[in-house]
Each structure stands twice: as structure tokens, then as C-alpha cells.
Amino acid sequence: MDARITLAGAQMAASESRLHTSLRQTDDTSPDSRMWEACADFEALFMVAMMTAMRGSAPRDGLLRVSRAEEMFREQLDYELARGMVRRSSVGIATMLYQQLSPAL
């Protein structure tokens, strides 16, 4: 069972690598490129929601009050971290979504 999971992960990584390579070769205004950007943004939003839920599950000390400005900064930081995570190594949601939607182009 573990070998199948590892093989599936390797196949997904190879597929994602080929997808990134082919999209780099197209111009930024092509429908494929815009579709990929939309899929990557969706994955980033998913990651933000996950990080927000994880942050909310951690207990707060109560020693210092958290201001609204700090909450806004943390939200923006989470979004930028999520976008960076998707750009460096995608979780796979963007790739799967792109593969599902690309035949519709």
C-alpha cells in the first residue's frame, strides 16, 4: 500500500513538473496561463483557510491583547505565505483542478 502511495505521489510530481514546464513556455496572456494562475490562486486560498483554522485551534495565552491591526497583518502574512508555498511546491490541488478544467478551454 505504501508503495502505491509513493508511486502516485511521484507520478503527480512528474505530471506537475511537465505542466509547469509547458506553462513557462507559453506567454502570460494565453488562456492556459491564466487558467493555471486561477487554479494556483484557488490553492493559495485553500491553504490560507487551512492555516487560519490551524492558527485558531492553538490556545491564546491572554498575556497580550491582539489588536485588529495585528489580525489584519497576520491574515495578509498567511496569504503571502500560502502563495509562496504554492509557487515553490504545490500541494497538488492546483494541478488537479487545472487538469479537470483544461479540456474546457
N, C-alpha and C positions, 0 to 999 in steps of 0.2 A: 504494500500500500504506500509506504513512504517513497519507494522508487517511482511510483506513478505520479505522486505529487511533485517530486523533484523534476521529473521529466516534463510534466505540464508547466511547471514554473520556468524551466529552461526554454521550452517552446514559446511561451508567452514572451519571454525576454527577447528571444531571437526575432519574433514577429514584430515586437515593438521597436527593436533596433532597425529593422528593414523599413518600417513605417517612418521613423524619424529621418532616416537617410533619404528616402524618396521625397518627403515633405521639404527637406532642406534644399533640394534641387529645384523645387518649384518656386515661383515668385510669391510674395506675401499677399497679393491680391487675388490669387486663384481661389476658387470655391473650396478646393481640398485644404488649402492652408487655413482659410477662415473657419472651416468645419473643425479642423484639428484644434485651433485656438479656442473655439467654443467648448469643445469636449474637455480640453485641459482646464479651462476656467470652471467648468462644472465639477471636475475632480477637485480643484482647489477649494471650491465652496463646500464640497463634501468633507474635505479634510478640515476646514475651519469649523464646521459643525461638530466633527468628531473631537477636535481639540477643545472646543468650548464645553462640550459635555464632559470631557476628561477634567478640565480645569474646575468645572462646577462640582465634580464629585469629591474633590480634595477639600478637607476641612480648612476653614479660615481660623487663624489664631484669635483675631479680635484685638490684637495689641495696637494695630494701626488701622484707622478708618481708611477705606478705599474710596477715593473721590471719583466723581463721574469722569473727570479728565483722565484719570488712570485707567478706568474701564474702557474708555474710547481708545486710548493708546494701546491697550492690550488687545483689543479687537483688531486694530489695524496691524499690529505686530503679528498676530495669529494669521491674518490674511496673507501678509507678505511671506511669512514662514511657509505657509501652505503652498503658495505659488512657487517658491524656491524649491520645495520638496518635489513638486510635480515636474518642474523643469529638469531637475537633476536626475531623479529616478521615480518614474511614475508608479503608482500602486497598481495600475492596470485598468482602472475604471475608464480613463480617457481612451485608452486603446480599444477596449471592448465596445465602448459607445461609438467610437469612430467607425469601427468595423461594422457595427449594426446599421449606422446611418449612411455610410458612404455609398452603398448601392442606390440610394435615393437621389444622389446627385445627378 
